[in-house]
Amino acid sequence: MTAYRIYFYINGEIHGRQDFEADGDVAAIRIARVLYDACSDICESFQLWQGKRHIPALPPRHQQASLADLIEEHQRLAIETEEIISRASG
């Protein structure tokens, strides 16, 4: 597992961040899209990083990112991370 960090943006400024782990870039992008979708009511965009390396990841444009799109292990990681974000913003 590799550590990743997602930054949530409002008006071009960082308004939150969250660390999570994933098996690789593809999994991290999928998880980040689900996390962004869960927070899209309060943030406008996101960036994904692995250490000092920016990982290009755009939010899904015409469909929501869904937990159903993730394998079971990644679903668990996304849910745990969503719960952390929820507790931090509540």
Buried (B, 14 or more C-beta within 10 A) or exposed (E): EEEBBBBBBEEEEEBBBBEBBBBEBEBBBBBBBBBBBBBBEEBBEBBBBBEEEEBEBEBBEEEEBBBEBBEEEBBEBBBEBBEBBEEEEE
